[in-house]
Amino acid sequence: MAKGGFPGGRMPGGMNMNMLKQAQRMQQEMLRQQQEIEEREFSASAGGGMVTATVNGKKELTKLELDPDAVIDAESPEDAEMLSDAVMAAVNEALSKATSEMAAAMGKLTGGLGF
């Protein structure tokens, strides 16, 4: 019998040992890349720099910075709504950056296989 105990070195389903090892290496590299991105930070600003949000690669908000002038001027309902909108825009943009970075890294590894 061939190496690995399978006839012709092929496993059931047509996969050979080299293909299996290659898939395992790809999986390990994907995990490494994912961990690396999860540790990175992604920031975005909105409202002309009034709000800056920072998220990590795990898509957790890690920092929210508000321009002191934005907080002082937020006495009227319109100002409070504008500040709220700026916070949401900054957070969503930072999350989008993290998501795009993860997708790009995984796309490079899988070569467009759809993983």
N, C-alpha and C positions, 0 to 999 in steps of 0.2 A: 504494500500500500504506500501511497505517496505521503510526503511530509504533512503532518497535521491529521493523518488518518482518513483523509478524503481522497477518493480516486482522482488522479490527475491534479491534485492540489486544490481542487475546486470544492467549495462548500455548497450546501444546498442553496438553490436560488441563483446559481451561477457566479457567486462572489468568490474570488480566490483570496488567499492569505495576504497578498500584497495590497489588494483593494481594501481589505479590512484594516490593515495597518495604516494605510493612507487615510481612511475615514477616521480612525482613532486619533491620528495626528491632527487632522482638521478640527475635530471636536475639541481637542486640548487647546489648540490655537484660538478657537472661538471663545472658549472659556477664559483664556488669558486676556484676549482683547476686551471681552465684556467686563472683566474685573478692572482692567485699566481704565476703561471709559467710565465705569461706575465711580471711580475715585476722582475723576476730573470735575471741574466746575465750569458752568456755562452761565454767562451773564447777559442781560439785555436791559436797555433803558427805554423809557417811554415818557411822554409828556415833556419833551424837550430836556430830558435829563432830570426831571422832577422825581422820577422813581427808577431805581435800579434793583432788579431781582437777580438772584444767583441761585441756581439749582445744581445738584450733583447729577452724575450719570444714572443714579437710581431714581431720578425724577422727584427728588425731595427738595423743597425750598430750604436753602441753608442760610440765606441772608436776604433781607429786604431793607433797602436804604431809601429814605425819603428826604428830599431837600427840605431843610427847616422852613423855608419860605412857603412851601406847599402846605405844610401842616398849619402854620399860622394863618394862612389865608383861607383855610377850609371851614370858615364859620358859616358860610351860606350853603344852602342845600345844593346849589349848582356847583360850587367849589368842591364840596364833599363828593358829589357824583363824578366830577372830573378826576379827582384824585383816585377814586375807586376804579374808574375806567383805566387810568394809567397803570395802577397796580396790576389789574388783570392782564392788560396788554404786555407789560414787562414780564410777568410770570409766564404767560403763554408763549412768548417769543423765546425765553430762556429754555423752556421745556421743548419747544420745537427744535432748537439747536441741539439739545442732548439727544433727542430722538433721531435727528438727521445724522448725527455723528455715529450713533450705534448702527443705523441702517447702512451707512457707507462702509463702515468697518466690516460688517458681516457680509456685505455684497462683494467686497474684495476677496474675502476668504472662500465664499461659495461660488464665485464666478457666475452669479446670476442663476443659480440652481433653484432659487425660490425658498431658501431656508430662512 
